[in-house]
Amino acid sequence: MDFGLATELYPDEYRYQTEHYSPNDNPLDLIQVIQQLHASLDPRIVFACYGKVLGQHLPIQGVRLTYGEHKFSWGKRYGISVKRQLICAGLPLTIQYQLLTPLTPSQASNLQDIEPLLLQPLLNAMQYQEMSMQAMFDSLTGLGNRHYYSQSINNATARAHRKQGSVALIVLDLDNFKQLNDKFGHKCGDYILKEFGDIIRATIRNTDQAFRIGGDEFVIIVQGNIHAAGLLCERIVSAINLHTSFTQFGVSCSLGVAESHDTIEAEQLYELADKALYQAKAAGRNCYKLSQNQLV
């Protein structure tokens, strides 16, 4: 998992400025360093704080860290390269520093003092983020769960109320899914649900959000109006009809769409989209319907 470049995410507070380093800077206060590193549970901020501390006390202009599938980067990617191997929670951790000048013995000693202070707060932050992700995402499909949906749809409708862009909601479920489970078992059903989640994830745009809110019921929050959401529905239906497993097991998808506006609340938006979904079911399934209350 790549958490991105800390210098890009936090440019004002964390971007390294070479003129900040001076051999006459204040002496290193390890207690203050510990407090700074423990101030956040976002691993990107913890690592960026580590880079900032290094840049203030040592001629280091960039640092990268690799720990399993986690990768962090702060500062510049050129200079004298020094790589160090550490052990964190029993696993190898690699840190690569980019130096302006070679370290003096006293500077190398300071680095050895600072370096171990990073491990525990960074590990705490990574574990916290992992638990947060587990609390927000469905373990089978990798899409957001019901709790995450509730937070996201409230935020999306609030933006629509402030006229900060159009927001539409798609409610969708699988046709003939109960029969599939009854005939082929839940293992086959889980496979279809996972494939369905993959189709949704591959079809939506980066600005859209998809969730599994229970069983074979899914929702998508679309950053756009009802007609933009309709185009997304067409792509999903087309992708499912071209998927070998869905055609083999006779499973399709029905979808309903509604658009938020400056008075509609999240629950009402869901009800409108859900009503459109049942209209799609009544029309023969394997299709989508737009909320008739909102078409112009």
C-alpha positions in Angstrom: 0.0 0.0 0.0 1.5 3.3 -1.1 0.4 6.2 1.0 1.8 8.7 -1.4 4.3 11.6 -1.1 4.0 13.4 2.2 5.6 16.5 0.6 2.7 16.6 -1.9 0.0 16.1 0.6 1.3 18.6 3.1 3.3 21.1 1.1 3.1 24.2 3.4 4.0 22.5 6.7 6.2 19.7 5.6 8.1 20.6 2.4 11.8 20.6 3.0 13.6 24.0 2.5 17.4 23.6 2.2 18.1 26.9 3.9 16.5 25.7 7.1 19.5 23.5 7.9 22.4 25.2 9.7 25.2 23.7 11.8 24.3 26.3 14.5 20.7 25.3 14.9 19.4 24.7 18.4 20.6 21.5 20.1 18.6 18.3 19.5 15.8 17.8 22.1 14.8 14.1 21.9 11.8 14.6 24.2 10.4 17.2 21.8 11.1 14.9 18.9 9.1 12.1 20.6 6.2 14.4 21.3 6.1 15.6 17.6 6.2 12.0 16.2 3.4 10.9 18.5 1.2 13.9 17.7 -0.7 12.2 14.7 -2.2 8.9 13.8 -1.8 9.5 10.1 1.3 7.6 9.0 2.0 10.1 6.3 2.1 13.0 8.8 4.3 11.0 11.2 6.8 10.3 8.5 6.7 13.8 7.2 7.3 15.1 10.7 10.3 12.7 10.9 11.7 14.2 7.7 11.1 17.7 9.0 13.0 17.0 12.2 15.9 15.5 10.2 16.0 18.5 7.9 16.3 20.9 10.8 19.2 19.2 12.5 21.1 17.3 9.9 22.2 17.9 6.2 19.4 15.5 5.0 17.2 16.7 2.2 15.2 13.6 1.5 14.2 10.3 3.0 12.3 7.2 1.8 11.1 4.2 3.8 9.9 0.8 2.8 8.2 -1.6 5.3 6.5 -4.6 3.7 4.0 -3.1 1.3 4.1 0.3 2.9 6.1 3.0 1.2 6.7 6.6 2.3 8.7 9.4 0.8 9.7 12.9 2.0 11.8 15.6 0.4 14.1 15.4 -2.5 15.3 12.3 -4.3 18.9 13.4 -5.1 22.1 13.8 -3.1 24.4 11.4 -1.4 22.5 8.2 -0.8 22.8 6.3 2.5 20.7 3.2 3.1 20.0 1.7 6.5 18.2 -1.5 7.5 16.2 -1.7 10.8 13.9 -4.2 12.3 10.3 -3.1 13.2 7.9 -5.6 14.9 10.1 -8.4 13.7 10.1 -7.3 10.0 12.8 -5.6 8.0 12.5 -1.9 7.4 14.6 0.0 4.9 15.4 3.8 5.2 17.2 5.6 2.4 18.5 9.1 3.2 19.6 11.7 0.6 22.3 13.9 2.1 23.6 17.3 1.1 27.0 16.5 2.6 28.5 13.4 4.3 27.6 13.2 8.0 30.2 14.2 10.6 30.7 11.7 13.5 28.5 13.9 15.7 25.8 14.1 13.0 25.8 10.4 12.5 25.4 10.0 16.3 22.4 12.4 16.2 20.9 10.3 13.4 21.3 7.1 15.5 19.5 8.8 18.4 16.6 10.1 16.2 16.1 7.1 14.0 14.7 4.6 16.6 12.2 7.2 17.8 10.3 6.9 14.5 9.5 3.2 14.7 6.9 3.0 17.4 4.8 6.1 16.4 4.9 5.1 12.7 3.9 1.5 13.5 1.1 2.8 15.8 -0.2 5.0 13.0 -0.1 2.2 10.4 -2.0 -0.1 12.7 -4.6 2.5 13.5 -5.1 3.2 9.8 -5.4 -0.5 9.0 -8.1 -0.8 11.7 -9.9 2.2 10.4 -9.9 0.8 6.9 -11.3 -2.5 8.2 -14.1 -0.6 10.0 -15.0 1.3 6.8 -14.7 -1.4 4.1 -16.5 -4.7 3.3 -14.0 -7.6 3.6 -15.4 -9.6 0.7 -15.7 -7.0 -2.1 -13.3 -4.3 -0.8 -16.0 -1.6 -1.3 -17.2 0.7 1.4 -19.5 -0.8 4.1 -22.9 0.5 5.4 -21.3 2.6 8.1 -19.0 4.3 5.6 -21.9 4.8 3.2 -23.9 6.6 5.9 -21.0 9.1 6.5 -20.3 9.6 2.8 -23.9 10.2 1.7 -24.5 12.7 4.4 -21.4 14.6 3.3 -22.4 14.3 -0.4 -25.9 15.7 0.2 -24.5 18.5 2.3 -22.3 19.5 -0.7 -25.4 19.4 -2.9 -27.3 21.6 -0.4 -24.5 24.2 -0.6 -24.7 24.0 -4.4 -21.1 22.7 -4.7 -21.9 20.3 -7.5 -24.4 17.7 -8.5 -24.7 14.4 -6.6 -26.6 11.3 -7.7 -27.2 8.0 -6.0 -27.4 4.6 -7.7 -29.0 1.7 -5.8 -28.3 -1.7 -7.4 -28.6 -5.4 -6.7 -28.2 -8.7 -8.5 -31.0 -10.4 -10.3 -31.6 -14.1 -9.5 -28.9 -14.0 -6.7 -31.0 -16.0 -4.2 -31.6 -18.8 -6.7 -27.8 -18.8 -7.4 -27.1 -19.3 -3.6 -29.8 -21.9 -3.2 -28.6 -24.0 -6.2 -24.8 -23.6 -6.1 -24.1 -22.6 -2.5 -22.7 -19.6 -0.7 -19.2 -20.1 -1.9 -20.3 -19.5 -5.4 -22.5 -16.6 -4.3 -19.5 -15.0 -2.6 -17.5 -15.4 -5.8 -20.2 -13.6 -7.8 -20.4 -10.8 -5.2 -16.6 -10.3 -5.3 -16.7 -10.2 -9.1 -19.5 -7.7 -9.0 -17.5 -5.5 -6.6 -14.6 -5.7 -9.1 -16.8 -4.7 -12.0 -18.2 -1.7 -10.0 -14.7 -0.6 -9.0 -13.4 -0.8 -12.5 -16.4 1.1 -13.9 -16.8 4.1 -11.6 -14.6 7.2 -11.8 -12.1 8.2 -9.2 -14.5 10.8 -7.9 -17.3 8.3 -7.3 -17.7 6.1 -4.3 -19.1 2.5 -4.2 -20.4 0.5 -1.2 -21.9 -2.9 -0.3 -24.6 -2.2 2.3 -25.9 -5.7 2.8 -26.3 -9.0 1.0 -26.3 -8.4 -2.8 -27.3 -4.7 -2.3 -24.9 -2.0 -3.4 -25.0 1.8 -3.8 -22.8 4.2 -5.7 -22.5 7.9 -4.9 -21.9 9.7 -8.2 -20.3 13.1 -8.5 -22.6 14.3 -11.3 -26.3 14.6 -12.2 -28.9 11.9 -12.8 -28.0 11.6 -16.5 -24.3 11.1 -15.8 -25.3 8.4 -13.3 -27.4 6.8 -16.1 -24.4 6.6 -18.3 -22.5 4.8 -15.5 -25.4 2.4 -15.1 -25.2 1.6 -18.9 -21.5 0.7 -18.5 -22.2 -1.5 -15.5 -25.0 -3.4 -17.2 -22.8 -3.9 -20.3 -19.9 -5.1 -18.3 -22.0 -7.7 -16.5 -23.6 -9.0 -19.7 -20.1 -9.5 -21.1 -18.8 -11.3 -18.0 -18.7 -15.1 -18.5 -19.5 -16.1 -14.9 -22.6 -13.9 -14.8 -24.0 -15.2 -18.1 -23.1 -18.8 -17.0 -25.1 -18.5 -13.8 -27.9 -16.4 -15.2 -27.2 -13.4 -12.9 -27.8 -9.9 -14.0 -28.2 -6.5 -12.4 -31.0 -4.0 -11.9 -30.3 -0.3 -11.0 -32.2 2.7 -9.9 -31.0 6.3 -10.0 -32.0 9.6 -8.2 -30.3 13.0 -7.9 -29.9 15.1 -4.9 -30.9 18.8 -4.7 -30.9 21.6 -2.2 -33.8 20.3 -0.1 -33.6 16.5 -0.4 -32.1 14.5 2.5 -29.9 11.4 2.3 -32.7 9.0 3.3 -35.2 10.6 0.8 -32.5 10.3 -1.9 -32.1 6.6 -1.2 -35.9 6.0 -1.2 -36.2 7.6 -4.7 -33.3 5.6 -6.1 -34.7 2.4 -4.5 -38.1 3.1 -6.0 -36.5 3.4 -9.4 -34.7 0.1 -8.8 -38.0 -1.7 -8.3 -39.2 -0.1 -11.5 -36.2 -1.6 -13.3 -37.1 -5.0 -11.7 -40.7 -4.6 -13.0 -39.5 -3.7 -16.5 -37.8 -7.1 -16.8 -34.5 -6.7 -14.9 -31.0 -6.4 -16.3 -31.6 -2.6 -16.8 -31.7 0.7 -15.0 -34.4 3.3 -14.4 -34.1 7.0 -13.5 -36.3 8.4 -10.8 -39.4 9.8 -12.6 -39.8 12.5 -9.9 -36.7 14.2 -11.1 -36.6 13.9 -14.9 -37.0 17.1 -16.9 
